[in-house]
Each structure stands twice: as structure tokens, then as C-alpha cells.
Amino acid sequence: MARAIIVGAGPNGLTAAARLAAEGWEVEVYERAPYIGGAAASSTDIFNNSIVDLGAAGHPFGIVSPAFNALKLEDHGLEWLSAGYEMAHPFEGETAVLLSRSLTATAEELGADAQAWEKLHAPIVENIDEHIANLLAPILRWPRYPARLAQFGIPSVASASILGKTFFSTERARALLAGSAVHAIASPTQPFTGAFGLLFGALGMRGGWPVAKGGTQSIIDSLSSVIHAYGGKIFTDCNVSDLRELPRAEATILNLTPRQVLQLRGTSLPHHTRWILSRWKYGTAAFKVDFLLSEPVPWSDPRVGRAGTVHVGGTVAEISRAEKSAASGRMPD
Ligand SMILES: Cc1cc2nc3c(=O)[nH]c(=O)nc-3n(C[C@H](O)[C@H](O)[C@H](O)COP(=O)(O)OP(=O)(O)OC[C@H]3O[C@@H](n4cnc5c(N)ncnc54)[C@H](O)[C@@H]3O)c2cc1C
């Protein structure tokens, strides 16, 4: 039996391990932390037994992921939960705009821009499975549905702010698009953020932006359950510093960042690859603050309290300012 070694038990490393184990490989996963999950782990230590996701919390890509679906994670305890609304975007002194799991219901929120919203999003929402098959697939291959890629067309290169100005007449519709776009961790004034905003919004209007019941850790636990069901092994508290200390394997997967890969001994990487990795420029980091609420947030529009995600970024100009500050190392207002 061929053996695969996976270094790093984040969601990607565990998914690779589960897929290989299901294909008959003998897999061994090594994780340096005392727990598995990386930035997708949850903890009950912070707020006295309440579940806190330490990193990832919302899973618009998780629920449609072809890799997760192939593993039938629901048979291993994973359950997705959705709120009444997928997302709310409040505005000062006005009602909020709500993103629902319906293109029509979302468009109806937008008054003068209802038709434009529907027209812009319909080709993506209606063919979301094919778009996902194109986008969440290995990158060095011909897309499965090339005609669907063309549906992004010119909007795909535009920034979310230009796309919003071109297609919408109201600030509310523009901000709704920009709020989704900045999940790419980039200012909505940057190229390609328009396509990301369209896709992220479309995911909400189709599969939703769910959370995992029991916290993101339950995605991790279901992946671990698949790995163990196929006889795979996961070792925690194992900081891998030299690959030569691990058992010999036909495949070694490093689920690490470029700098971490360069620090590893025994990788025998070609000089050119090391050079490319050493030039890798890390993007803006993400961090989160968790609040344990004593009572519901008193939103002036009570519908906001029924949304799973709330974008408190304000107008496109305010979102752009905040993203630009973060990107240049300043704390946004
Ligand atoms: C604050 C925050 C919020 C986020 N929110 C969301 C969200 O809502 N939705 C979403 O989809 N995504 C979200 N993300 C992104 C998501 O968490 C990451 O995309 C995901 O965790 C990446 O998974 P990974 O397996 O590639 O890497 P990681 O999760 O980083 O896992 C890498 C693992 O490798 C281990 N490791 C490193 N070096 C070694 C070594 N030498 N030996 C052994 N093990 C090692 C680490 O301990 C870690 O467990 C968020 C991220 C952060 C930080």
C-alpha cells in the first residue's frame, strides 16, 4: 500500500488525508499543536463552555465544496445550520439590506436596483454548481465548464466599486456587493474583487452562508472520523522540523505556508522552487474578536438580529477606507 505523510492538520491537510485514505492510501498526519484543526479549530475554554471558533466560523464554500461532498461528511456527524437571513448590511439611520437564500427575495430589498441585481447575479446563481466545479478544482487543468467562466465576462476583472457604480444607482446595492467582495481580504477598489463579490453573494443566495452545528471543529472532527474509518493515523504535539525523521512515504504533503516550508529540513527542494518560495509576499492577516453577549444586540432594524453574518462596514467609501488602512498597517476607525 502506498503511504502519504501530511504535515499540518488544518482543514486542507485533513481533507487531503481523508481523500487519500478513501482512495486506499496509508496516511499519517503530523500536527504540532496539541489539537487538530489549525485556523478552523473551536474551543470551549474561553467563555466557560460556550463554543468559540478560533478562526473560521462561516462556511459558504464549505457547504458547496466538491471535496467535502465526496467525503460524505454528514455521515460523520457534520450538520450545517442556517440563520433566517444569510447576511445583513446595516446603514446608519436607514433599514438594513438583507441577503437571503433567494435571488428574488434579495433583489426585492434593493428598490430601484432590484432588476439590475437580479440580472447581474442570475447567471452565477443559476449555474453555481458548475462555477464551483470550475473554481474549487485543481488549478493546472482545463476548466470543466469553460462556457461558465465566460459568464463572469468583463465584470470579472473589474473592482467591486467600479462594478457597483456601473450596474447600480443606489449606495445600498453597491455596499451589499462590496461587503461580499472584501471577504477576499482586499479593498473593493482592487481589480477582480467584483467577481469575488458576485460569487460570494451568489453562494449566499443558493447554498447559504451556514455555520457548522457544534462549531467549525465539527467539520474537523468529521474529517478526522473519515481518516480513522479508513485506518489513517493523526499525531498531535508533533512539530515536524526535519522530514528525514518521518517514515518513508511515496507522497509528502506540506500543508504549510512558504516560510514554514523553507524552514523544514530534508525537503530537497530545487533551488528555483526555494527562490520562488522565498519571494512569497504574505497578504493582510485576519484576526477576530469574540463577544459573549448578555442580551441580543439592539439593532435599530430588528431583522439584523436574525442574520447569521452582519457586515458593519457601512458605505463602499467607508469599506474601502478601512481596507486601505489595514493593508497599509494602520488600524481602521
Ligand atoms: C481569524 C480567522 C477567521 C477566519 N474565518 C474564516 C471563515 O469564516 N470562513 C472560512 O472559510 N475561512 C475562514 N478563515 C480561513 C481558514 O481558517 C483557513 O483558510 C484555513 O484554516 C486554512 O487551512 P489550512 O489547512 O490550509 O491551514 P491551517 O488551518 O493554518 O493549518 C495548518 C496547520 O499546520 C500546523 N503546522 C504548522 N507547522 C507545522 C509543523 N512544522 N509541523 C506540524 N504541524 C505544523 C499548524 O499548527 C496548523 O494546525 C479564517 C482565518 C482566520 C485566521
The ligand as an SDF file (V2000), in Angstrom:
LIG
                    3D

 53 58  0  0  0  0  0  0  0  0999 V2000
   -9.3670   34.8650   12.2500 C   0  0  0  0  0  0  0  0  0  0  0  0
   -9.6950   33.9940   11.0370 C   0  0  0  0  0  0  0  0  0  0  0  0
  -11.0160   33.9100   10.6140 C   0  0  0  0  0  0  0  0  0  0  0  0
  -11.3330   33.1000    9.5130 C   0  0  0  0  0  0  0  0  0  0  0  0
  -12.6560   32.9950    9.1280 N   0  0  0  0  0  0  0  0  0  0  0  0
  -12.9920   32.1640    8.1250 C   0  0  0  0  0  0  0  0  0  0  0  0
  -14.3600   31.8960    7.8280 C   0  0  0  0  0  0  0  0  0  0  0  0
  -15.2690   32.4340    8.4970 O   0  0  0  0  0  0  0  0  0  0  0  0
  -14.6440   31.0190    6.8050 N   0  0  0  0  0  0  0  0  0  0  0  0
  -13.6490   30.3960    6.1100 C   0  0  0  0  0  0  0  0  0  0  0  0
  -13.9520   29.5990    5.2100 O   0  0  0  0  0  0  0  0  0  0  0  0
  -12.3410   30.6120    6.3780 N   0  0  0  0  0  0  0  0  0  0  0  0
  -12.0070   31.4560    7.3710 C   0  0  0  0  0  0  0  0  0  0  0  0
  -10.6820   31.6330    7.6960 N   0  0  0  0  0  0  0  0  0  0  0  0
   -9.6720   30.9590    6.8690 C   0  0  0  0  0  0  0  0  0  0  0  0
   -9.4870   29.4920    7.2740 C   0  0  0  0  0  0  0  0  0  0  0  0
   -9.3850   29.3740    8.6690 O   0  0  0  0  0  0  0  0  0  0  0  0
   -8.2260   28.9790    6.5710 C   0  0  0  0  0  0  0  0  0  0  0  0
   -8.4080   29.1340    5.1900 O   0  0  0  0  0  0  0  0  0  0  0  0
   -7.9510   27.5210    6.8730 C   0  0  0  0  0  0  0  0  0  0  0  0
   -7.8050   27.2730    8.2610 O   0  0  0  0  0  0  0  0  0  0  0  0
   -6.6780   27.1010    6.1300 C   0  0  0  0  0  0  0  0  0  0  0  0
   -6.4970   25.7440    6.3690 O   0  0  0  0  0  0  0  0  0  0  0  0
   -5.1030   25.0310    6.1700 P   0  0  0  0  0  0  0  0  0  0  0  0
   -5.3350   23.6010    6.4880 O   0  0  0  0  0  0  0  0  0  0  0  0
   -4.5600   25.3620    4.8260 O   0  0  0  0  0  0  0  0  0  0  0  0
   -4.0990   25.7380    7.1960 O   0  0  0  0  0  0  0  0  0  0  0  0
   -4.1600   25.9760    8.7620 P   0  0  0  0  0  0  0  0  0  0  0  0
   -5.5640   25.9990    9.2630 O   0  0  0  0  0  0  0  0  0  0  0  0
   -3.3060   27.1640    9.0200 O   0  0  0  0  0  0  0  0  0  0  0  0
   -3.4430   24.6960    9.3640 O   0  0  0  0  0  0  0  0  0  0  0  0
   -2.0610   24.4820    9.2630 C   0  0  0  0  0  0  0  0  0  0  0  0
   -1.6620   23.5610   10.4020 C   0  0  0  0  0  0  0  0  0  0  0  0
   -0.2910   23.2020   10.2580 O   0  0  0  0  0  0  0  0  0  0  0  0
    0.2640   23.1140   11.5520 C   0  0  0  0  0  0  0  0  0  0  0  0
    1.7230   23.2220   11.4200 N   0  0  0  0  0  0  0  0  0  0  0  0
    2.4520   24.2990   11.0410 C   0  0  0  0  0  0  0  0  0  0  0  0
    3.7750   23.9960   11.0230 N   0  0  0  0  0  0  0  0  0  0  0  0
    3.8790   22.7140   11.4070 C   0  0  0  0  0  0  0  0  0  0  0  0
    4.9920   21.8260   11.5730 C   0  0  0  0  0  0  0  0  0  0  0  0
    6.2500   22.2230   11.3430 N   0  0  0  0  0  0  0  0  0  0  0  0
    4.7430   20.5590   11.9780 N   0  0  0  0  0  0  0  0  0  0  0  0
    3.4750   20.1360   12.2230 C   0  0  0  0  0  0  0  0  0  0  0  0
    2.3910   20.9300   12.0560 N   0  0  0  0  0  0  0  0  0  0  0  0
    2.5840   22.2020   11.6640 C   0  0  0  0  0  0  0  0  0  0  0  0
   -0.3760   24.2730   12.3040 C   0  0  0  0  0  0  0  0  0  0  0  0
   -0.2940   24.0950   13.7140 O   0  0  0  0  0  0  0  0  0  0  0  0
   -1.8040   24.1930   11.7800 C   0  0  0  0  0  0  0  0  0  0  0  0
   -2.6220   23.3580   12.6000 O   0  0  0  0  0  0  0  0  0  0  0  0
  -10.3240   32.4070    8.8090 C   0  0  0  0  0  0  0  0  0  0  0  0
   -8.9930   32.5010    9.2440 C   0  0  0  0  0  0  0  0  0  0  0  0
   -8.6880   33.2770   10.3530 C   0  0  0  0  0  0  0  0  0  0  0  0
   -7.2510   33.3330   10.8320 C   0  0  0  0  0  0  0  0  0  0  0  0
  1  2  1  0
  2  3  1  0
  2 52  2  0
  3  4  2  0
  4  5  1  0
  4 50  1  0
  5  6  2  0
  6  7  1  0
  6 13  1  0
  7  8  2  0
  7  9  1  0
  9 10  1  0
 10 11  2  0
 10 12  1  0
 12 13  2  0
 13 14  1  0
 14 15  1  0
 14 50  1  0
 15 16  1  0
 16 17  1  0
 16 18  1  0
 18 19  1  0
 18 20  1  0
 20 21  1  0
 20 22  1  0
 22 23  1  0
 23 24  1  0
 24 25  2  0
 24 26  1  0
 24 27  1  0
 27 28  1  0
 28 29  2  0
 28 30  1  0
 28 31  1  0
 31 32  1  0
 32 33  1  0
 33 34  1  0
 33 48  1  0
 34 35  1  0
 35 36  1  0
 35 46  1  0
 36 37  1  0
 36 45  1  0
 37 38  2  0
 38 39  1  0
 39 40  1  0
 39 45  2  0
 40 41  1  0
 40 42  2  0
 42 43  1  0
 43 44  2  0
 44 45  1  0
 46 47  1  0
 46 48  1  0
 48 49  1  0
 50 51  2  0
 51 52  1  0
 52 53  1  0
M  END
$$$$
